[in-house]
Amino acid sequence: MKALFLLMLFFTGITTSISQPLKEVKIGTQIWTAQNLSVTKFANGENIPQAKTAAEWDSAAKLEKPMWCYYNFLPENGKKYGILYNWYAVNDKRGLAPKGYRIPTAEDWLKLVDFSGGIMQAGKKLKSATGWKNNGNGVNPNGFNGLPGGFLINNGIFSGLGETGGWWTSTEGEGSGAFVRYLEAEKNTSETYSDFKLTGFSVRCLKK
């Protein structure tokens, strides 16, 4: 009976450790994930620390350690929008992207934007067709389905849910920054800025 119990635990562990396949969409010559990343383990199987409070998030930022959280620290937000990561998780050598994928560079994002009509028009095409405030929904012709998942600045200050989507790139900026691609409810543009690495943003992946 003991052996049977251990065998059941073994197979249960295997089952729960296997990630669900990511939804994909081909846009031009690129294959993107069609959903925000929600992994809580690095590619090597090690856990990514979760912040459940503002103090935990800020502590990781000061130490330049990887961290993830739900918007407003509420799991129900993760079901719809995925989870937010700081750039230290994005850049960790253990690999944030699941096997077979990689974190896109700023240049990869620019290629997507150019294919979608350029900076001034791409936002309308990349935004999801529902869920954006202020009549800011997109048309989503290619299935990218960009969601307004908001972001976390620091000190537990969340902002932008329903109004802004921000996605980390793997491209480092100057000093304490790294590049982020933005979509906004009140704009049809898709612009990129360098933001602080301690900020929490969404992540998409490219297939290798």
Backbone as JSON, one array per atom type, in Angstrom:
{
  "sequence": "MKALFLLMLFFTGITTSISQPLKEVKIGTQIWTAQNLSVTKFANGENIPQAKTAAEWDSAAKLEKPMWCYYNFLPENGKKYGILYNWYAVNDKRGLAPKGYRIPTAEDWLKLVDFSGGIMQAGKKLKSATGWKNNGNGVNPNGFNGLPGGFLINNGIFSGLGETGGWWTSTEGEGSGAFVRYLEAEKNTSETYSDFKLTGFSVRCLKK",
  "N": [[0.83, -1.21, 0.0], [1.94, 1.24, 0.79], [3.92, 1.52, -1.15], [2.3, 1.78, -3.41], [1.05, 4.2, -2.83], [3.23, 5.98, -2.91], [3.9, 5.7, -5.56], [1.63, 6.8, -6.77], [1.9, 9.47, -5.93], [4.21, 10.12, -7.28], [3.46, 10.02, -10.02], [1.43, 11.92, -9.97], [2.91, 14.2, -9.39], [4.36, 14.44, -11.76], [2.3, 14.97, -13.58], [1.23, 17.46, -12.69], [3.38, 19.12, -13.06], [3.71, 19.59, -15.71], [3.45, 22.02, -18.15], [0.68, 23.73, -19.65], [0.13, 23.79, -23.19], [1.21, 26.68, -24.98], [-0.8, 29.19, -26.49], [-0.51, 30.07, -29.88], [0.29, 32.39, -32.55], [0.76, 33.13, -35.93], [2.36, 35.82, -37.33], [3.18, 37.58, -40.02], [6.44, 36.66, -40.6], [6.95, 35.77, -38.12], [6.32, 33.82, -35.15], [4.29, 34.28, -32.56], [3.44, 34.08, -29.05], [0.03, 33.96, -28.18], [-0.99, 34.89, -25.87], [-0.53, 36.35, -22.62], [2.38, 35.7, -20.7], [2.45, 33.26, -18.07], [4.06, 31.76, -16.42], [5.49, 30.29, -13.5], [7.81, 29.18, -12.9], [11.27, 28.95, -13.72], [12.89, 28.06, -16.84], [14.61, 26.0, -16.21], [13.34, 24.7, -14.19], [13.41, 25.72, -11.61], [11.81, 27.62, -9.03], [10.27, 30.8, -9.57], [10.44, 33.56, -7.54], [7.52, 34.74, -5.86], [5.8, 37.78, -5.36], [3.72, 38.77, -2.82], [3.05, 40.96, -1.49], [3.55, 44.54, -1.35], [5.91, 45.17, -0.03], [7.47, 42.85, -0.35], [7.87, 42.88, -3.12], [9.31, 45.3, -3.47], [11.57, 44.77, -1.95], [12.83, 42.76, -3.44], [13.4, 44.23, -5.72], [15.3, 46.09, -4.81], [17.42, 44.41, -4.35], [17.9, 43.52, -6.84], [16.67, 41.18, -7.76], [14.89, 38.43, -9.31], [11.3, 38.47, -9.74], [7.76, 37.9, -9.52], [4.27, 38.82, -9.84], [0.69, 39.02, -9.26], [-1.62, 41.35, -10.77], [-2.47, 43.88, -8.56], [-1.98, 42.03, -6.65], [-3.82, 39.99, -6.75], [-5.04, 36.82, -7.45], [-7.17, 36.32, -9.26], [-6.91, 38.21, -11.25], [-4.78, 37.26, -12.67], [-5.81, 35.15, -14.13], [-7.05, 36.26, -16.31], [-5.3, 38.22, -17.37], [-2.71, 37.23, -17.27], [0.54, 37.23, -15.68], [2.66, 39.62, -13.92], [6.04, 40.56, -14.37], [9.26, 41.49, -13.06], [12.16, 43.0, -14.65], [14.4, 41.64, -13.98], [13.66, 39.03, -13.73], [13.01, 38.51, -16.38], [15.53, 38.66, -17.54], [16.99, 36.68, -16.35], [19.42, 34.1, -16.1], [18.52, 31.51, -15.89], [16.35, 31.3, -17.49], [13.4, 32.66, -18.51], [11.51, 32.29, -20.53], [9.54, 29.58, -21.74], [10.6, 26.26, -22.79], [11.62, 26.1, -26.15], [10.86, 28.62, -26.81], [11.57, 32.18, -26.8], [12.43, 35.32, -25.2], [11.31, 38.22, -26.74], [13.34, 40.63, -28.51], [13.82, 44.24, -28.59], [14.0, 44.83, -31.26], [12.67, 42.67, -32.43], [10.04, 43.21, -31.65], [9.68, 45.61, -33.02], [9.68, 44.69, -35.62], [7.26, 43.28, -35.62], [5.5, 45.43, -35.2], [5.98, 46.98, -37.49], [5.02, 45.23, -39.46], [2.39, 45.34, -38.8], [1.42, 47.75, -39.66], [2.97, 49.9, -38.87], [4.29, 52.28, -36.44], [2.33, 54.26, -35.91], [-0.13, 53.1, -36.44], [-0.22, 50.49, -35.59], [-1.06, 49.89, -32.99], [-3.88, 49.78, -32.92], [-4.34, 47.45, -34.34], [-3.03, 45.51, -32.87], [-4.17, 45.49, -30.36], [-6.55, 43.81, -28.24], [-9.93, 42.93, -29.15], [-11.85, 43.48, -27.3], [-12.32, 44.71, -23.91], [-10.82, 47.0, -23.42], [-10.79, 50.21, -21.98], [-12.49, 53.44, -22.37], [-13.38, 53.44, -25.06], [-11.34, 52.17, -26.39], [-10.81, 49.77, -27.71], [-9.21, 47.35, -29.87], [-8.85, 45.98, -33.24], [-7.73, 43.58, -33.79], [-6.83, 41.81, -36.02], [-4.9, 39.87, -36.6], [-4.8, 38.17, -34.47], [-3.16, 38.67, -32.29], [-4.0, 39.79, -29.89], [-3.61, 41.76, -27.79], [-3.66, 42.58, -24.42], [-4.98, 44.82, -21.91], [-3.26, 44.76, -19.42], [-2.11, 46.32, -17.45], [0.33, 47.58, -15.01], [3.0, 47.43, -12.53], [4.48, 49.76, -10.51], [6.16, 50.56, -8.1], [6.35, 50.24, -4.5], [3.89, 49.06, -4.19], [2.19, 50.27, -5.99], [-0.08, 50.0, -8.4], [-1.14, 50.35, -11.79], [-3.08, 51.26, -14.7], [-4.77, 49.09, -15.49], [-6.98, 47.83, -17.83], [-6.49, 49.99, -19.4], [-3.84, 50.21, -20.25], [-1.31, 48.29, -21.82], [1.75, 46.73, -21.28], [4.81, 45.37, -22.36], [7.68, 43.59, -21.61], [10.86, 43.74, -23.25], [13.8, 41.9, -24.21], [15.86, 43.59, -24.4], [18.27, 45.63, -23.1], [18.33, 48.9, -21.69], [19.88, 52.11, -21.13], [21.74, 52.57, -18.1], [19.62, 51.97, -15.4], [17.55, 50.91, -16.84], [15.31, 49.14, -19.16], [13.94, 48.12, -22.32], [10.5, 48.59, -23.18], [7.48, 47.65, -24.76], [4.56, 49.39, -25.59], [0.94, 49.48, -25.46], [-1.94, 51.49, -25.63], [-5.13, 52.59, -24.39], [-6.24, 54.99, -25.35], [-4.87, 55.51, -27.64], [-3.86, 54.77, -31.0], [-1.4, 54.04, -31.56], [1.74, 52.21, -31.22], [4.15, 52.28, -29.09], [7.59, 52.45, -27.89], [9.5, 52.46, -24.9], [12.16, 53.14, -22.57], [12.16, 51.66, -19.46], [12.17, 51.46, -15.82], [13.9, 48.69, -14.44], [12.86, 47.47, -12.24], [10.16, 47.6, -12.45], [6.91, 46.09, -12.89], [5.84, 44.27, -15.6], [3.9, 42.82, -18.32], [4.64, 39.82, -20.28], [5.4, 38.55, -23.47], [6.17, 35.83, -25.71], [8.41, 34.66, -28.29], [8.47, 32.12, -30.74], [11.18, 29.93, -31.15]],
  "CA": [[0.0, 0.0, 0.0], [2.84, 2.38, 0.85], [4.54, 1.64, -2.47], [1.29, 2.29, -4.32], [0.85, 5.61, -2.5], [4.38, 6.72, -3.42], [3.81, 5.68, -7.02], [0.61, 7.78, -7.13], [2.48, 10.79, -5.74], [5.19, 10.33, -8.34], [2.78, 10.35, -11.27], [0.74, 13.18, -9.76], [3.91, 15.24, -9.52], [4.66, 14.61, -13.17], [1.15, 15.58, -14.24], [1.05, 18.86, -12.33], [4.54, 19.91, -13.43], [3.71, 19.82, -17.15], [2.73, 23.24, -18.49], [-0.25, 23.67, -20.77], [0.71, 24.38, -24.4], [0.89, 28.09, -25.16], [-1.47, 29.55, -27.72], [0.41, 30.74, -30.79], [-0.27, 33.02, -33.74], [1.79, 33.52, -36.89], [2.18, 37.17, -37.85], [4.32, 37.73, -40.92], [7.36, 35.52, -40.5], [7.15, 35.48, -36.7], [5.3, 33.09, -34.4], [4.18, 34.85, -31.22], [2.41, 33.54, -28.17], [-1.18, 34.78, -28.27], [-1.44, 35.14, -24.5], [0.54, 36.8, -21.75], [3.07, 34.61, -20.0], [2.0, 33.03, -16.69], [4.89, 30.73, -15.8], [6.0, 30.61, -12.17], [9.1, 28.48, -12.79], [12.21, 29.17, -14.81], [12.98, 26.95, -17.78], [15.34, 24.9, -15.58], [12.5, 24.08, -13.17], [13.46, 26.42, -10.33], [10.71, 28.55, -8.8], [10.46, 32.24, -9.61], [9.79, 34.08, -6.34], [6.28, 35.5, -6.02], [5.53, 38.85, -4.4], [2.33, 38.84, -2.39], [2.9, 42.27, -0.86], [4.41, 45.59, -1.9], [7.22, 45.08, 0.63], [8.22, 41.77, -0.99], [8.26, 43.34, -4.45], [10.34, 46.33, -3.34], [12.77, 44.13, -1.44], [13.47, 42.09, -4.57], [13.91, 45.26, -6.61], [16.52, 46.66, -4.23], [18.47, 43.4, -4.48], [17.95, 43.16, -8.27], [16.3, 39.77, -7.81], [13.68, 38.18, -10.1], [10.06, 38.42, -8.97], [6.51, 38.05, -10.27], [3.08, 39.03, -9.0], [-0.58, 39.3, -9.93], [-2.04, 42.74, -10.65], [-3.08, 44.12, -7.25], [-1.71, 40.83, -5.86], [-5.05, 39.18, -6.76], [-4.94, 35.72, -8.43], [-8.19, 36.37, -10.31], [-6.4, 39.03, -12.37], [-3.87, 36.43, -13.45], [-6.57, 34.28, -15.02], [-7.4, 37.01, -17.52], [-4.22, 39.04, -17.92], [-1.38, 36.69, -17.05], [1.18, 37.8, -14.5], [3.64, 40.68, -14.14], [7.41, 40.21, -14.0], [10.27, 42.53, -13.19], [13.09, 42.67, -15.74], [15.4, 40.7, -13.48], [13.14, 37.7, -14.1], [13.15, 38.41, -17.84], [16.94, 38.54, -17.92], [17.66, 35.66, -15.54], [20.1, 33.08, -16.9], [17.78, 30.24, -15.82], [15.42, 31.31, -18.61], [11.98, 32.88, -18.22], [10.71, 31.73, -21.61], [9.48, 28.11, -21.75], [11.4, 25.58, -23.79], [11.16, 26.31, -27.51], [10.52, 30.02, -26.98], [12.53, 33.16, -26.28], [11.9, 36.65, -24.94], [11.62, 39.05, -27.91], [14.13, 41.84, -28.38], [13.15, 45.44, -29.07], [13.96, 44.71, -32.72], [11.59, 41.72, -32.75], [8.79, 43.94, -31.5], [9.6, 46.58, -34.11], [9.29, 43.93, -36.81], [5.82, 43.04, -35.48], [4.83, 46.71, -35.37], [6.07, 47.35, -38.91], [4.11, 44.36, -40.22], [1.02, 45.7, -38.4], [1.07, 49.08, -40.15], [3.86, 50.94, -38.37], [4.08, 52.79, -35.08], [1.14, 55.1, -35.77], [-1.35, 52.34, -36.66], [-0.13, 49.12, -35.09], [-1.78, 49.7, -31.74], [-5.27, 49.4, -33.21], [-4.35, 46.07, -34.83], [-2.48, 44.59, -31.88], [-5.02, 45.44, -29.16], [-7.69, 42.9, -28.25], [-11.17, 43.56, -29.64], [-12.67, 43.82, -26.14], [-11.62, 44.83, -22.64], [-10.14, 48.28, -23.26], [-11.65, 51.32, -21.56], [-12.49, 54.68, -23.15], [-13.55, 53.1, -26.47], [-9.99, 51.92, -26.9], [-10.62, 48.42, -28.24], [-8.58, 47.2, -31.16], [-9.56, 45.14, -34.2], [-7.12, 42.26, -33.6], [-6.98, 40.98, -37.21], [-3.91, 38.79, -36.66], [-4.91, 37.31, -33.3], [-2.17, 38.93, -31.23], [-4.86, 39.9, -28.71], [-2.93, 42.5, -26.73], [-4.56, 42.87, -23.32], [-4.6, 45.94, -21.04], [-2.99, 44.14, -18.13], [-1.56, 47.25, -16.47], [1.72, 47.41, -14.57], [3.32, 47.74, -11.13], [5.65, 50.64, -10.45], [6.83, 50.15, -6.86], [5.56, 50.59, -3.31], [2.54, 48.53, -4.33], [1.37, 51.14, -6.85], [-0.48, 49.4, -9.68], [-1.81, 51.32, -12.64], [-3.29, 50.96, -16.11], [-5.62, 47.95, -15.84], [-8.04, 48.25, -18.73], [-6.07, 51.17, -20.16], [-2.47, 50.11, -20.76], [-0.59, 47.02, -21.85], [3.19, 46.94, -21.43], [5.5, 44.08, -22.47], [9.13, 43.66, -21.57], [11.74, 43.16, -24.25], [15.06, 41.43, -23.61], [16.87, 44.6, -24.74], [18.61, 46.51, -21.99], [18.56, 50.31, -21.99], [21.0, 52.69, -20.39], [21.57, 52.65, -16.65], [18.74, 51.02, -14.71], [16.37, 50.71, -17.65], [15.2, 48.17, -20.24], [12.9, 48.61, -23.23], [9.15, 48.07, -23.03], [6.55, 48.02, -25.84], [3.29, 49.81, -24.98], [-0.33, 49.73, -26.13], [-2.76, 52.32, -24.74], [-6.54, 52.66, -24.77], [-6.58, 56.23, -26.05], [-3.99, 55.71, -28.79], [-3.74, 53.7, -31.98], [0.04, 53.82, -31.75], [2.45, 51.23, -30.4], [5.44, 52.93, -28.86], [8.51, 51.77, -26.98], [10.24, 53.33, -23.99], [13.0, 52.48, -21.59], [11.54, 51.8, -18.15], [12.98, 50.91, -14.74], [13.91, 47.23, -14.42], [12.1, 47.0, -11.08], [8.74, 47.7, -12.76], [6.27, 44.85, -13.28], [5.12, 44.31, -16.87], [3.57, 41.54, -18.94], [5.65, 39.25, -21.17], [5.06, 37.64, -24.56], [7.33, 35.09, -26.19], [8.53, 34.28, -29.69], [8.92, 30.75, -30.95], [12.53, 29.88, -31.73]],
  "C": [[0.87, 1.26, 0.0], [3.49, 2.63, -0.5], [3.57, 2.22, -3.49], [1.06, 3.78, -4.1], [1.99, 6.46, -3.05], [4.35, 6.8, -4.93], [2.77, 6.7, -7.49], [1.13, 9.2, -6.98], [3.44, 11.13, -6.87], [4.51, 10.76, -9.63], [1.99, 11.65, -11.15], [1.69, 14.36, -9.93], [4.26, 15.5, -10.95], [3.53, 15.37, -13.87], [1.06, 17.07, -13.96], [2.24, 19.72, -12.73], [4.57, 20.23, -14.92], [2.86, 21.04, -17.46], [1.77, 23.0, -19.65], [0.39, 24.32, -21.99], [0.29, 25.84, -24.53], [0.17, 28.3, -26.49], [-0.51, 30.35, -28.58], [-0.34, 31.39, -31.94], [0.9, 33.43, -34.64], [1.44, 34.88, -37.46], [3.39, 37.5, -38.71], [5.17, 36.48, -40.87], [7.59, 35.09, -39.06], [6.01, 34.64, -36.13], [5.34, 33.56, -32.96], [3.25, 34.0, -30.36], [1.24, 34.5, -28.19], [-1.78, 35.04, -26.91], [-0.25, 35.61, -23.69], [1.1, 35.64, -20.95], [2.58, 34.51, -18.55], [2.83, 31.96, -16.0], [5.41, 31.2, -14.44], [7.29, 29.84, -11.88], [9.98, 28.88, -13.97], [12.28, 27.93, -15.68], [13.73, 25.76, -17.19], [14.57, 24.24, -14.44], [12.51, 24.77, -11.82], [12.33, 27.44, -10.23], [11.15, 29.99, -8.99], [9.76, 32.8, -8.38], [8.55, 34.93, -6.66], [6.19, 36.58, -4.96], [4.04, 38.87, -4.09], [2.02, 40.15, -1.69], [3.83, 43.26, -1.55], [5.82, 45.5, -1.31], [8.08, 43.99, -0.01], [8.71, 42.19, -2.37], [9.43, 44.33, -4.36], [11.64, 45.76, -2.82], [13.55, 43.45, -2.55], [14.1, 43.11, -5.51], [15.22, 45.84, -6.1], [17.71, 45.71, -4.38], [18.68, 42.95, -5.92], [17.7, 41.67, -8.45], [15.03, 39.59, -8.64], [12.45, 38.05, -9.21], [8.88, 38.51, -9.93], [5.37, 38.3, -9.3], [1.85, 39.13, -9.89], [-0.86, 40.8, -9.8], [-2.86, 42.89, -9.36], [-2.91, 42.93, -6.31], [-2.92, 39.9, -5.78], [-4.97, 38.11, -7.83], [-5.97, 35.78, -9.54], [-7.77, 37.23, -11.5], [-5.46, 38.23, -13.26], [-4.58, 35.55, -14.45], [-6.87, 34.97, -16.35], [-6.19, 37.66, -18.18], [-2.83, 38.41, -17.85], [-0.77, 37.37, -15.83], [2.26, 38.8, -14.9], [5.0, 40.23, -13.62], [8.26, 41.47, -13.95], [11.3, 42.08, -14.24], [14.19, 41.71, -15.29], [14.96, 39.26, -13.72], [13.3, 37.47, -15.6], [14.57, 38.06, -18.24], [17.68, 37.43, -17.18], [18.22, 34.54, -16.42], [19.38, 31.73, -16.87], [16.67, 30.15, -16.87], [13.98, 31.49, -18.2], [11.1, 32.23, -19.28], [10.7, 30.2, -21.53], [10.32, 27.53, -22.88], [10.79, 25.75, -25.17], [10.79, 27.74, -27.82], [11.66, 30.9, -26.47], [11.82, 34.47, -26.03], [12.27, 37.54, -26.13], [12.49, 40.26, -27.57], [13.29, 43.04, -28.8], [13.01, 45.41, -30.59], [12.87, 43.74, -33.18], [10.24, 42.42, -32.67], [8.61, 44.95, -32.63], [9.18, 45.89, -35.41], [7.79, 43.64, -36.79], [5.03, 44.32, -35.75], [4.84, 47.14, -36.84], [5.11, 46.52, -39.76], [2.65, 44.76, -39.98], [0.66, 47.14, -38.76], [1.95, 50.21, -39.66], [3.42, 51.49, -37.02], [2.74, 53.51, -34.91], [-0.16, 54.32, -35.89], [-1.37, 50.98, -35.97], [-0.92, 48.88, -33.83], [-3.2, 49.21, -31.95], [-5.35, 47.93, -33.62], [-3.89, 45.08, -33.77], [-3.33, 44.49, -30.61], [-6.15, 44.43, -29.34], [-8.96, 43.66, -28.64], [-12.13, 43.93, -28.51], [-11.78, 44.06, -24.93], [-10.92, 46.14, -22.39], [-11.15, 49.38, -22.92], [-11.59, 52.46, -22.57], [-12.58, 54.43, -24.66], [-12.22, 52.78, -27.14], [-9.76, 50.54, -27.46], [-9.94, 48.43, -29.6], [-9.44, 46.37, -32.09], [-8.97, 43.73, -34.27], [-7.2, 41.34, -34.83], [-6.05, 39.77, -37.27], [-3.91, 37.88, -35.45], [-3.87, 37.53, -32.23], [-2.85, 39.13, -29.89], [-4.15, 40.57, -27.53], [-3.9, 42.98, -25.66], [-4.06, 44.04, -22.47], [-4.35, 45.47, -19.61], [-2.37, 45.04, -17.09], [-0.13, 46.93, -16.08], [1.86, 47.78, -13.1], [4.58, 48.59, -11.11], [6.54, 50.24, -9.28], [5.93, 50.57, -5.7], [4.11, 50.13, -3.41], [1.62, 49.37, -5.18], [1.14, 50.46, -8.19], [-1.23, 50.45, -10.49], [-2.09, 50.71, -14.02], [-4.18, 49.79, -16.46], [-6.81, 48.43, -16.66], [-7.64, 49.39, -19.65], [-4.71, 51.03, -20.83], [-2.0, 48.66, -20.75], [0.88, 47.32, -22.08], [3.89, 45.6, -21.41], [7.01, 44.3, -22.5], [9.76, 43.13, -22.86], [12.98, 42.65, -23.51], [16.18, 42.44, -23.8], [17.06, 45.58, -23.59], [18.81, 47.94, -22.48], [19.78, 50.81, -21.24], [20.7, 52.7, -18.89], [20.68, 51.57, -16.09], [17.5, 50.68, -15.53], [16.47, 49.56, -18.64], [13.97, 48.57, -21.06], [11.6, 47.82, -23.09], [8.31, 48.54, -24.23], [5.17, 48.26, -25.24], [2.13, 49.8, -25.98], [-1.19, 50.51, -25.13], [-4.16, 52.48, -25.29], [-6.83, 53.86, -25.66], [-5.7, 56.51, -27.26], [-4.06, 54.51, -29.73], [-2.28, 53.37, -32.27], [0.53, 52.63, -30.93], [3.87, 51.73, -30.25], [6.31, 52.14, -27.89], [9.28, 52.8, -26.16], [11.18, 52.49, -23.14], [12.4, 52.73, -20.21], [12.43, 51.14, -17.09], [12.82, 49.39, -14.66], [13.09, 46.66, -13.26], [10.59, 47.02, -11.32], [8.19, 46.33, -13.16], [5.46, 45.02, -14.55], [4.78, 42.9, -17.33], [4.71, 41.08, -19.84], [4.98, 38.41, -22.23], [6.33, 36.94, -25.02], [7.25, 34.86, -27.7], [8.99, 32.83, -29.77], [10.3, 30.78, -31.6], [12.51, 29.3, -33.13]]
}
